[in-house]
Amino acid sequence: MRLSRITAAALMAASALALTACDPDGSTGSAAPAPASSAASNAAPAATGSPKPTASSGKSGAGATKGTTPAADCTANAAQVGTVVEATENGYMTHIWMKARSTKFVCGPDVPNDGYFEAVGEPKVYDVGNDTKTLLLDENLKAKEVDVFVFMKAQEACLQHKQPAAPYRCYGNQYAVKLDAKGALLSVAQLYKP
């Protein structure tokens, strides 16, 4: 059975977010508070991303086939994933942070594979704390919770168009994020973008 990209993204994000379903106080929460920053509030729902060429506009053409018709309401599928950002830079030597652009979800009858997330606007700095839940995808596309520094090193390699240490891989530098009321990252999960 062949799954659409959005369905696969939603499944991966759901499994990744299941690992981060607790609020910082340990209780389960239904949704993260709205971020205080405008860049994060402009972000489209999180979905999966795919590896893209180094000078890509963010549009994914890989795996597209003629005659592929998106779901009737492709934005509803994307909404299941949450907030998505596209990383542009990171730092972790003295202070842990990542810069990322918010995204918008692009879909419709003329967009193959049920759509994609496209980076928009200027990058915003997100603080990454030692208690931020960080998840990477391995070569089998399984989400694994990793130490913050392992996450940052893998993300840095991907941003430099290099391969991170095994078993992790680069999949388009897009991440599903959960933010607290101040805009700090509670969790960040790597997304698959074919």
C-alpha positions, 0 to 999 in steps of 0.5 A: 500500500502506497501512502501519500507524503502527508499521511506518512509525515503525519504518522512520523510526526505523531510517533515523534510527538508521542515521545514528547507528549508531556508538558515540562511539569510532567503532565500530559497536555493537549496543545502547546501555548501559542508562540509569542513571536510572529515568525513562529505564529506564521509557521504552517502546521508541521509536516514532513520534509524531504531531502532537497537539492542544495539550492532548492526553493523548498519545493519537492519534486522527488518522487512525484508522479503524474496523475497523483491527486492530493487529498480532498482537503490537503491542509487538514492533513498538514494540520495534524503535524503541528508547527514546522520550521526550516533550519538555516543555522545553529550554534552550540559551543557556548549557548545552544540555539538554532535559526529557522524560517517559518513555513507555509504549507503549499498544496492543491490539485496541481501540487504533486504528493499532497503538497510540501512546506515552503520556508517563508520570511526571515530566520528567527532564533530559537533557544534550545535548552538542555531539557528540550526534547530532540528527535532525529530520524535514522536510516529506517525513518524511525524517530529516536530521542537523542541528546541535545548535542547529538541533535545539534551536531547532526543538524549542523552536518545537514546544514553544511550538506554533509552526512551526520554520524550514523545512523542519522541522515539528512532529510531537508532541514525541516522540523516539527516544533513545540514551543512554550509561551515565550517561544522557547523550544520544548521539542524539535523533531526532524521531519522526512521530506522526500 
